[in-house]
Amino acid sequence: MPTRTFRAVMENGDTYDDPSEDVLLLLLEDVAAGDGTWVIVEKVVDASGQTYAQVLRLSDGLFQVERRRGSADTHEVASSRRLREAHELLTRWAFSL
């Protein structure tokens, strides 16, 4: 049985094991359409839950993309008004966790 690398979690509790870039785009499209305000991609083997990338849809329509790789000093934040740009950053960060 293959080992899971990461999992995407939606605000409504739906989870997706090892989602592809295409699945992550669909999840972000759901967030953009108002189906929740965030999606988190977490590294499964980190029991602390502190290795993740996430996208938040802010009330002004801005996508805030964050990544953390264990400790607070690895926390990075970027933002974009464009869904495709947020997706590109999320996938680049998620697949490098």
N, C-alpha and C positions, 0 to 999 in steps of 0.2 A: 504494500500500500504506500503511495507516495506521501511524503511529508509535506504538510501545508507550510507555506512560507509566510503568508500574511492573510489578513481577513479585512474586508470592508464592512463597516457597521453604519447603518443609517439611523437617523434620529428616532424613527418608529420601531427600531429594534431588529429590522431585517438584517441578516448577515449574508455575506458572499465570500466563500473561501477561494483564495487565489484568483481574484477577478482579473480579467484581461484589461488592457487599455480601453477596449471597446465597452466593456461592462462599466468601467469607471466613468466613461463619458456618459453612458445612459443614466447612471446614478446622479451625476452632476446635472444632467438635464432635468431629472426629477426635482432636485433641489431648486434649480432655477425656475421651475414651474410652480413652486410653492409646496412641494411634498416634503416638508421638513426644512430645516435651515442648515443642516450640516451632514457631512459624511466623513468618517474617520477610517483610515487604512492603518491597521496596527500590525506590528511584527508579532507573529504568534508565539515564538520561542521566548519573548521577553515577558516573563510573568509579572514584572513590575508595571506593565502597561505604559511605560515611559518612552517607548520607541514607536513613533507614529508619524503620519502625515494626515492633515485634515484640511477640509475646505468648509468655511462658514460663509453663508450668504447673509450679509448685513442688511439692515432695513433700508439703506440707501441704494441697494442693488450691487454693491461692491462685493466681489469674492475675496475673502481673506484666506490665504493659503499658509499653513504652518507646518513645520517639521521639527521633531525633537528626537534625538538619538541617545536617549538614556538620561543624561543630566541636564539641568536647567541651562548650563552654559552652551549647550548645543542647539538651543531653541532658535529657529529662524522663522521670519514672517515676511511674506510678500503679498501684494494685492493687485487685483486687476478688475476692470469692468467687463472684460471679455471672457466668456465661458471657455472658449478654446484655449486661451492663454492660461487660465486657471487649471484646466485639464492637463495641459502640457507640463506645468510645474508640478502638479500633484503626481502624475505618473513618473516623472523623472525622479522626484523625491521618494515616492513609494517603492519603486523598483531598486533604489539604491540603499534602502534601509538595511 
